[in-house]
Amino acid sequence: MAESIKIEIFRKKDAEDFTKALADPDSRAQTGSGAAMTAAVSAALLERAARLTQVVLPENERVDWLVRNAEILRNYMVNLIDEDVKARGPYRRAIKDGDERKIEAATQVAGAVSSEIVGMMAKALEMLEELAALCPADAKHFIAESADLALAAVRSSMRVCVFWGDLSIEDTRRYVIRRENELQWGEIFPCYQRVIEKTNT
């Protein structure tokens, strides 16, 4: 009889169970899942600020666009909570097989979600910067708080990317991942600073 496989859906867990899973060394939820949740909360605050702006600017097409895309981003980040677990599946299987070529390929897949979080939070910060110039004063603190969480998701995701990159047997790949992080950070952090400046917080 085939062994039954239990599929655990982390995005459906409540906050207590999800954080308990992250704390458990035997859990398949890891930093990527936690960063995705952090990114989802950031996107939720972005969406909230955009909806508050929509109240005072009801006929503004750009604000409507920000609301729609903030909602899409929030939902996407929630889905990435479990996609991170799936992305590490090939690595677990490759380790069991002991195939060095498969292990190398699997490390690239394993870091894919974390890389996606970095890219999407960079876009979120651009949206926050635009929204900061439009939103009412009482919504600005949500923008600053969203930016703080976006930055946290970026930094932790970059560390995950480096972790998987360092498992590569290719010197060039290890260097490229670190260099990509440096270049992205050089664009992301100044955008974060502009957001904070525009919120006056």
Disulfide bonds with the S-S distance in Angstrom:
none
